[in-house]
């Protein structure tokens, strides 16, 4: 969807060309001068100081202006999604990595120990995933033999937490319904015969077990799978997903999604009244057909590079960098105009909201021809 960059007010999506791949992808790597010097655009490794502290302002600026190069996305996302503290040193991140590995493994072991019946995913007529389950079991046995749990953590040093079984069962049912629906055709999942889908399940079940105030909501698999695919590490994907949900959990609630739809309706009414009035005349539900776009932030509707950009920009928004002020600027003088929709707070106008409006306007000629509510829902599913 080429409209993505026009929503971002970018300065041109200048992707890095033929970068040298840095051997460090996490663990608080120190700057790598050789890698940075060979790049036509700044490498994030040039943003570390002598102690390995990241210049977070320059990192965010790079993410905003050009996006993160795939070879540097693993370390970048650990900062963007809160796995690493902004002021952490190389040594502190190495210690942090070990603590997070231990804690995640303990959390995962806890629900499997409490509810052994939940360890195995129940399937109906899915041969490929059934074969993946057997492969997953073999890999887990090999891992436990090589690294016994007692060697990884000290039991009394980690907090215990009550897990409500009824809530856990409900979350597990929903997760097991969503896992087979995850886009398994992506190369990442195909590469090892879908076994990564079982590690995705572990991430989601562990999250739901230890965040029962939120639990599991349909569509979380789309985000967690993006983290697992990008980071290619179960533990890192879990903690970045936790950081993402800490900022975005409200978007998965009924109230949160419907609020986003209301905001889109207010903006569309202001920027394209003809299109808004036509949609309203055809369907009383107005922009309800945009629900999936807004709840899943276009993760099912964009190609991987663009879907990843939407997540990265969303991470910047969480740091109070939002796009709302653009709508209040006049085109002629660049002065702030009066508030066109006082019922909407500026920080509620997030990137996926603007992207939704842009998609509607880009396709307005087609949408203005629709005379049946089903046409709009079919349009949103394409």
C-alpha positions in Angstrom: 0.0 0.0 0.0 2.0 3.0 -1.3 -0.2 5.4 0.7 1.7 4.4 3.8 4.6 6.9 3.5 2.3 9.8 2.5 0.5 9.4 5.9 3.8 9.6 7.7 5.0 13.0 6.5 8.3 11.5 5.8 11.3 12.9 4.0 11.6 10.0 1.6 11.9 6.3 2.5 15.7 6.1 2.0 16.4 2.5 2.7 19.9 1.5 3.5 21.6 -0.3 0.6 23.8 -3.4 0.9 24.7 -3.0 4.6 27.3 -5.0 6.2 25.6 -7.3 8.6 26.6 -6.8 12.2 27.2 -10.1 14.0 25.6 -8.8 17.2 21.8 -8.6 17.1 21.0 -8.0 20.7 22.7 -8.4 24.1 23.4 -4.7 24.2 26.1 -4.7 21.5 28.7 -2.0 21.6 29.2 0.3 18.6 30.6 -1.4 15.5 32.6 1.3 13.6 33.4 -1.0 10.7 29.7 -1.7 10.1 28.7 1.9 10.5 31.4 3.3 8.3 30.4 1.2 5.3 26.8 2.3 5.3 25.5 5.2 3.3 23.1 6.1 6.1 23.8 6.0 9.8 23.9 2.6 11.5 22.2 2.4 14.9 25.5 1.1 16.2 26.9 4.5 15.8 24.4 5.8 18.3 26.0 3.9 21.2 28.5 5.7 23.4 31.6 4.2 24.9 29.7 2.4 27.6 27.0 1.1 25.2 24.3 3.6 26.1 22.0 4.3 23.2 21.2 7.9 22.0 17.5 7.2 22.0 16.6 10.5 20.3 18.7 9.6 17.2 17.4 6.1 17.2 13.8 7.4 17.1 14.7 9.9 14.5 16.1 7.2 12.2 13.1 5.0 12.7 10.8 7.8 11.9 12.6 9.1 8.8 13.7 5.9 7.1 12.6 2.9 9.1 14.9 0.3 10.6 17.0 -1.8 8.3 16.2 -5.5 8.7 19.8 -6.3 9.8 19.4 -3.9 12.7 15.8 -4.4 13.6 16.3 -6.9 16.4 18.3 -4.6 18.6 16.2 -1.6 17.6 12.9 -3.3 18.6 14.3 -4.2 22.0 14.6 -0.5 22.7 11.4 0.6 20.9 9.2 -1.9 22.7 10.7 -1.5 26.2 12.7 -4.7 26.6 15.8 -2.6 27.1 16.0 0.6 29.3 17.0 3.6 27.3 20.0 4.4 29.5 21.2 0.8 29.9 24.9 0.0 29.3 26.2 -3.0 27.4 26.9 -4.9 30.6 23.5 -4.1 32.1 21.7 -5.4 28.9 23.7 -8.6 29.1 22.5 -9.1 32.7 19.0 -8.2 31.7 19.0 -10.7 28.9 19.9 -13.5 31.3 17.2 -12.4 33.8 14.5 -12.3 31.1 15.5 -15.7 29.8 15.2 -17.1 33.3 11.9 -15.4 34.1 10.2 -16.3 30.8 11.3 -19.9 31.2 10.0 -20.0 34.8 6.6 -18.5 33.7 6.2 -20.9 30.9 7.1 -23.8 33.1 4.6 -22.6 35.8 1.5 -22.9 33.7 2.6 -26.2 32.1 3.2 -27.6 35.6 -0.1 -26.3 37.0 -2.2 -27.3 34.0 -0.4 -30.2 32.2 -3.4 -30.8 30.0 -2.8 -27.3 28.4 0.7 -28.3 27.2 -0.6 -30.1 24.1 -2.6 -28.2 21.5 -5.8 -30.0 20.4 -6.4 -30.1 16.7 -9.1 -31.3 14.3 -8.0 -32.3 10.8 -4.8 -30.3 10.4 -2.1 -32.7 9.3 0.6 -30.1 8.8 0.1 -28.6 12.3 -0.2 -32.1 13.8 3.3 -32.9 12.4 4.6 -29.6 13.8 3.3 -30.5 17.2 5.3 -33.7 17.3 8.4 -31.9 16.2 7.8 -29.2 18.8 7.6 -31.9 21.5 10.9 -33.4 20.4 12.6 -30.1 20.4 11.3 -29.2 23.9 12.6 -32.6 25.2 16.0 -32.0 23.7 16.2 -28.5 25.2 15.1 -29.6 28.7 17.7 -32.3 28.6 20.5 -30.0 27.5 19.4 -27.2 29.9 17.6 -28.4 32.9 15.3 -25.8 34.5 17.2 -26.0 37.8 20.3 -24.7 36.0 18.6 -21.6 34.7 16.8 -20.1 37.7 16.6 -20.1 41.5 13.0 -20.9 42.3 12.7 -18.7 45.4 14.1 -15.7 43.6 11.1 -15.4 41.2 7.7 -14.2 42.3 4.8 -16.7 42.5 1.4 -15.7 41.0 -2.1 -17.1 41.3 -3.5 -18.2 37.9 -7.3 -18.4 37.7 -8.1 -21.7 36.0 -11.4 -20.6 34.6 -9.9 -17.5 32.9 -6.9 -19.6 31.8 -9.2 -22.2 30.1 -11.1 -19.5 28.2 -7.9 -17.8 27.0 -6.5 -21.2 26.0 -9.6 -22.0 23.9 -9.4 -18.7 22.1 -5.6 -19.0 21.5 -6.0 -22.5 20.1 -8.7 -21.3 17.8 -6.5 -18.4 16.5 -3.2 -20.2 16.1 -4.2 -22.2 13.1 -5.6 -19.0 11.5 -2.2 -17.2 11.8 -0.7 -16.6 8.4 1.2 -19.8 8.1 2.2 -19.1 4.5 4.9 -16.6 5.6 8.4 -18.0 4.9 9.3 -17.8 8.6 6.6 -20.3 9.6 7.1 -22.5 6.5 10.8 -22.9 7.0 10.6 -25.4 9.9 7.3 -27.1 9.1 5.1 -24.8 11.1 6.8 -25.6 14.4 7.2 -21.9 15.1 3.4 -21.7 15.4 3.7 -23.8 18.6 6.3 -21.4 20.1 3.9 -18.6 19.2 1.3 -20.4 21.2 3.6 -20.6 24.2 4.2 -16.9 24.0 0.4 -16.1 24.0 -0.5 -18.7 26.7 2.3 -17.4 28.9 1.2 -13.8 28.4 -2.5 -14.7 29.1 -1.6 -16.7 32.2 0.4 -13.9 33.8 -1.7 -10.9 32.6 -5.2 -12.1 33.5 -6.4 -8.5 33.8 -6.1 -8.4 30.0 -6.0 -12.1 29.1 -6.2 -13.0 25.4 -8.2 -11.1 22.8 -8.7 -12.2 19.2 -6.0 -10.7 17.0 -3.2 -10.7 19.5 -1.7 -13.6 17.5 -1.1 -11.2 14.6 1.1 -9.0 16.7 2.9 -11.7 18.6 3.7 -13.5 15.4 5.2 -10.3 13.9 7.5 -10.0 17.0 8.5 -13.7 16.7 9.2 -13.4 13.0 11.2 -10.2 13.4 13.2 -11.2 16.4 13.4 -14.9 15.7 13.8 -15.6 19.4 10.9 -16.8 21.6 12.1 -15.0 24.8 12.8 -11.7 23.0 9.5 -11.9 21.2 7.6 -12.5 24.5 9.1 -9.5 26.3 8.7 -7.1 23.3 5.1 -8.3 23.0 4.6 -7.6 26.7 6.0 -4.1 26.1 3.7 -3.6 23.1 0.6 -4.7 25.1 1.5 -2.5 28.0 0.9 0.5 25.7 -1.8 -0.9 23.4 -4.0 -3.2 25.5 -6.9 -0.7 25.4 -7.0 -1.0 21.6 -8.2 -4.6 22.0 -11.2 -3.7 24.2 -14.6 -3.1 22.7 -14.6 0.4 24.0 -11.1 1.1 22.5 -12.0 -0.2 19.1 -15.3 1.7 18.9 -13.6 4.8 20.0 -11.1 4.6 17.1 -14.0 4.1 14.7 -15.7 7.3 16.2 -12.5 9.2 15.7 -12.2 8.1 12.1 -15.8 9.2 11.4 -15.1 12.6 12.9 -12.0 13.1 10.7 -13.6 11.8 7.5 -16.6 14.0 8.1 -14.2 17.0 8.2 -11.8 16.1 5.4 -14.2 14.5 2.9 -17.9 15.3 3.8 -19.2 13.9 0.5 -17.7 10.5 1.1 -18.8 10.5 4.7 -22.3 11.4 3.8 -22.5 8.7 1.2 -21.3 6.0 3.5 -23.7 7.2 6.2 -26.6 7.1 3.7 -25.9 3.5 2.7 -25.2 2.1 6.2 -26.1 3.3 9.7 -23.0 1.5 10.9 -20.9 4.0 9.0 -17.2 3.0 9.4 -17.7 -0.2 11.3 -16.3 -2.0 8.2 -12.9 -0.5 9.1 -12.8 -2.3 12.5 -10.2 -4.9 11.5 -7.9 -2.3 10.1 -7.9 -0.3 13.3 -7.8 -3.2 15.8 -5.0 -5.0 14.0 -3.2 -1.9 12.7 -3.3 -3.3 9.2 -1.2 -6.3 10.1 -3.3 -8.6 7.8 -3.7 -6.0 5.1 -0.2 -4.9 4.3 2.9 -6.6 3.0 5.5 -7.4 5.6 7.7 -4.3 5.2 4.8 -1.9 5.5 3.2 -3.9 8.4 6.5 -3.6 10.2 6.7 0.1 9.6 3.2 0.6 11.1 4.4 -1.2 14.3 7.5 0.9 14.5 5.7 4.2 14.0 3.2 3.0 16.7 6.1 2.5 19.1 7.2 6.1 18.4 3.6 7.3 19.1 3.8 5.6 22.5 6.6 8.1 23.3 4.2 11.0 22.7 5.2 11.5 19.1 1.9 11.7 17.4 0.6 12.9 14.1 -2.5 14.8 15.2 -1.1 18.4 14.9 -0.8 18.1 11.1 -4.6 18.1 10.8 -4.8 21.4 12.6 -2.4 23.2 10.3 -3.7 25.3 7.5 -2.3 24.6 4.1 -1.8 28.3 3.2 0.1 29.7 6.1 1.0 26.8 8.3 -0.8 28.4 11.3 -2.9 26.5 13.7 -6.5 26.6 12.8 -9.4 26.3 15.3 -10.1 22.8 16.5 -12.2 21.1 13.8 -13.5 18.3 16.1 -13.3 19.3 19.8 -14.6 15.8 20.9 -11.3 14.2 19.8 -8.1 14.6 21.8 -5.1 15.2 19.6 -3.2 12.2 21.0 -6.2 10.0 20.0 -5.4 10.6 16.3 -2.9 7.8 15.9 -1.1 6.6 12.8 -3.5 3.7 12.0 -6.4 6.2 12.2 -4.7 8.5 9.7 -3.9 5.5 7.5 -7.5 4.3 7.6 -8.7 7.8 6.5 -6.0 7.8 3.7 -7.1 4.4 2.4 -10.7 5.5 2.3 -9.9 8.8 0.4 -7.6 7.0 -2.0 -10.4 4.7 -2.9 -13.2 7.2 -2.7 -14.3 6.9 -6.3 -14.9 3.2 -5.8 -16.6 3.7 -2.4 -18.9 6.4 -3.8 -20.4 3.8 -6.2 -21.4 1.3 -3.4 -25.1 1.1 -2.7 -25.1 -1.9 -0.4 -23.6 -2.2 3.1 -22.0 -5.6 2.2 -19.9 -3.9 -0.5 -18.0 -1.9 2.2 -17.3 -4.9 4.3 -16.1 -6.9 1.2 -13.9 -3.9 0.3 -12.2 -4.0 3.7 -11.5 -7.7 3.4 -9.6 -7.5 0.2 
